[in-house]
Amino acid sequence: MAATPKTARRTASREQRRDQLVKATIKCIARKGMGSTSIGDVAKEAGLSQGIVNLHFKSKDNLLNETLRHIADEYKDTFNATLENSGPGAAEKLLALVELDLRPSIIDKQKIGVWFAFWGEVKSRPTYRKICDERDQYYDDIIEGLCETIIYEGKYKGFSAATVAISLNSITNGMWLSSLISPKSFDRNKALTALHDLLRSFFPKHF
């Protein structure tokens, strides 16, 4: 049965309110840390009452779970769009995905701070671990697949696609951390050059 205009407005309002609260949570975690962020803090940041937060999420745990899913889905959408719109070859796609992680919109201090806050809790929070593990596996499989294609094309020897994927992931995570703890000294252009040099060291015929 088709929704009436009134029902559609009510549904949209609920989705918009949840999105508003999730974005307020991101700001609070970036500013105060996860442990110090309360329902009251989120409500104040969003300009709403605590009752509204409880109405939509029931608990702080539910709100945090939804916040992690939000930032994971947001990154995945950008990742998939980059993969689809780059190319046509595996090397071009790999380069685009590697450079994606250093886009200003991705390496944003607030977003990176929230990512690390959640990563710091994965050992004790099974839900966080599940979301992060699924995310990491999805990206690792795609990066590794692209590397396998490049290795086959270039007849490269002496290392595996998994080795390259792990190396790229490790250096990117290190750059994210560096940008978070030393934002004034972090140089995005130098970081990009380091990533390009790493690709060139593995795949000199392609980069």
C-alpha positions as CSV (number, residue, x, y, z in Angstrom):
1,M,0.0,0.0,0.0
2,A,1.5,3.3,-1.0
3,A,2.4,5.8,1.7
4,T,0.3,8.9,2.1
5,P,2.1,12.3,2.0
6,K,1.6,12.6,5.7
7,T,3.2,9.1,6.3
8,A,6.0,10.0,4.0
9,R,6.7,13.2,5.8
10,R,6.7,11.4,9.2
11,T,9.1,8.7,7.9
12,A,11.5,11.3,6.4
13,S,11.4,13.2,9.6
14,R,12.4,10.1,11.6
15,E,15.3,9.4,9.2
16,Q,16.5,12.9,9.3
17,R,16.3,13.0,13.1
18,R,18.3,9.8,13.4
19,D,20.9,11.2,10.9
20,Q,21.0,14.4,12.9
21,L,21.7,12.5,16.1
22,V,24.4,10.3,14.5
23,K,26.2,13.3,13.2
24,A,26.0,15.0,16.6
25,T,27.5,11.8,18.1
26,I,30.4,11.9,15.7
27,K,31.1,15.5,16.8
28,C,30.9,14.6,20.5
29,I,33.2,11.5,20.1
30,A,35.8,13.6,18.2
31,R,35.8,16.2,20.8
32,K,35.4,14.2,24.1
33,G,36.2,10.6,23.3
34,M,33.8,7.7,23.3
35,G,33.9,7.0,27.0
36,S,33.1,10.6,28.0
37,T,30.3,11.1,25.5
38,S,26.9,10.8,27.1
39,I,23.4,10.8,25.7
40,G,23.1,14.3,27.3
41,D,26.1,15.5,25.3
42,V,24.6,14.2,22.0
43,A,21.2,15.7,22.8
44,K,22.8,19.1,23.5
45,E,25.0,19.0,20.4
46,A,22.0,18.2,18.3
47,G,19.8,20.8,20.0
48,L,17.3,18.2,21.1
49,S,16.1,16.6,24.3
50,Q,17.4,13.4,25.8
51,G,14.0,12.0,25.4
52,I,14.3,12.3,21.6
53,V,17.6,10.4,21.6
54,N,16.1,7.6,23.7
55,L,13.0,7.5,21.5
56,H,15.1,6.9,18.4
57,F,17.9,4.7,19.8
58,K,16.7,3.4,23.2
59,S,20.3,3.3,24.6
60,K,23.8,4.7,24.2
61,D,25.0,1.4,22.9
62,N,22.4,1.4,20.1
63,L,23.4,5.0,19.2
64,L,27.1,4.1,19.0
65,N,26.4,1.0,16.9
66,E,24.4,3.1,14.5
67,T,27.2,5.7,14.4
68,L,29.8,3.2,13.5
69,R,27.6,1.7,10.8
70,H,27.0,5.2,9.4
71,I,30.7,6.1,9.0
72,A,31.4,2.6,7.7
73,D,28.6,2.8,5.1
74,E,29.6,6.4,4.2
75,Y,33.2,5.3,3.4
76,K,32.0,2.2,1.6
77,D,29.8,4.3,-0.7
78,T,32.7,6.5,-1.6
79,F,35.0,3.5,-2.1
80,N,32.6,1.8,-4.4
81,A,32.0,5.0,-6.4
82,T,35.7,5.4,-6.8
83,L,36.2,1.8,-7.9
84,E,33.4,2.1,-10.5
85,N,34.4,5.5,-11.9
86,S,38.2,4.8,-12.2
87,G,40.0,2.6,-14.6
88,P,39.7,1.0,-17.0
89,G,42.7,-1.1,-15.9
90,A,43.5,-2.7,-12.5
91,A,46.4,-0.3,-12.0
92,E,44.3,2.8,-12.5
93,K,41.7,1.4,-10.1
94,L,44.3,0.5,-7.4
95,L,45.9,4.0,-7.7
96,A,42.5,5.7,-7.3
97,L,41.6,3.6,-4.2
98,V,45.0,4.2,-2.6
99,E,44.7,8.0,-3.2
100,L,41.1,7.9,-1.9
101,D,42.3,7.4,1.7
102,L,44.2,10.7,1.5
103,R,41.4,12.8,0.2
104,P,40.7,15.8,2.5
105,S,37.1,14.6,2.9
106,I,38.3,11.1,4.0
107,I,41.4,12.1,6.1
108,D,39.3,14.6,8.0
109,K,40.5,14.9,11.6
110,Q,37.0,14.5,13.1
111,K,36.2,11.4,11.1
112,I,39.7,9.8,11.6
113,G,39.4,10.5,15.4
114,V,36.1,8.7,15.5
115,W,37.4,5.7,13.5
116,F,40.3,5.3,16.0
117,A,37.9,5.6,18.9
118,F,35.9,2.7,17.7
119,W,39.0,0.7,16.7
120,G,40.2,1.1,20.2
121,E,37.1,-0.7,21.5
122,V,36.9,-3.6,19.1
123,K,38.5,-6.1,21.5
124,S,35.8,-5.7,24.1
125,R,32.8,-4.9,21.8
126,P,31.8,-7.8,19.6
127,T,29.4,-5.6,17.6
128,Y,32.2,-3.1,16.8
129,R,34.5,-5.9,15.9
130,K,32.0,-7.5,13.5
131,I,31.3,-4.2,11.7
132,C,35.0,-3.4,11.4
133,D,36.0,-7.0,10.4
134,E,33.3,-7.0,7.6
135,R,34.5,-3.6,6.4
136,D,38.2,-4.6,6.4
137,Q,37.6,-7.9,4.7
138,Y,35.5,-6.3,1.9
139,Y,38.2,-3.7,1.1
140,D,41.1,-6.2,1.5
141,D,39.5,-8.6,-1.0
142,I,39.1,-5.9,-3.6
143,I,42.6,-4.5,-3.2
144,E,44.1,-8.0,-3.2
145,G,42.1,-8.9,-6.3
146,L,43.4,-5.8,-8.2
147,C,46.9,-6.6,-7.1
148,E,46.5,-10.2,-8.4
149,T,45.5,-8.9,-11.8
150,I,48.5,-6.5,-11.9
151,I,50.9,-9.3,-10.9
152,Y,49.5,-11.5,-13.6
153,E,49.8,-8.7,-16.2
154,G,53.3,-7.7,-15.3
155,K,54.5,-11.3,-14.6
156,Y,55.9,-10.0,-11.2
157,K,57.7,-12.5,-9.0
158,G,58.8,-12.7,-5.4
159,F,55.8,-11.5,-3.5
160,S,52.0,-12.1,-3.3
161,A,49.0,-9.9,-3.8
162,A,48.2,-10.3,-0.1
163,T,51.7,-8.9,0.8
164,V,51.0,-5.8,-1.3
165,A,47.5,-5.4,0.2
166,I,48.8,-5.7,3.8
167,S,51.6,-3.2,3.0
168,L,49.2,-0.6,1.5
169,N,46.7,-1.0,4.4
170,S,49.4,-0.7,7.0
171,I,51.0,2.5,5.6
172,T,47.5,4.1,5.1
173,N,46.6,3.4,8.7
174,G,49.9,4.8,9.8
175,M,49.2,8.0,7.8
176,W,45.7,8.3,9.3
177,L,47.2,8.1,12.8
178,S,50.0,10.6,11.9
179,S,47.4,13.1,10.6
180,L,45.4,12.7,13.8
181,I,48.2,13.1,16.4
182,S,50.4,15.5,14.4
183,P,48.1,17.5,12.1
184,K,50.4,20.5,11.9
185,S,53.4,18.5,10.6
186,F,51.4,16.0,8.5
187,D,52.0,16.7,4.8
188,R,49.4,15.2,2.5
189,N,51.5,15.6,-0.6
190,K,54.4,13.8,0.9
191,A,52.1,11.0,2.1
192,L,50.8,10.6,-1.5
193,T,54.3,10.5,-2.8
194,A,55.2,7.7,-0.3
195,L,52.2,5.7,-1.4
196,H,53.1,6.2,-5.1
197,D,56.7,5.1,-4.3
198,L,55.4,2.0,-2.5
199,L,53.3,1.1,-5.6
200,R,56.2,1.7,-7.9
201,S,58.5,-0.5,-5.8
202,F,56.1,-3.5,-6.2
203,F,54.8,-2.8,-9.7
204,P,57.5,-0.8,-11.7
205,K,56.0,-1.7,-15.0
206,H,52.7,-0.2,-14.1
207,F,53.7,2.8,-11.9
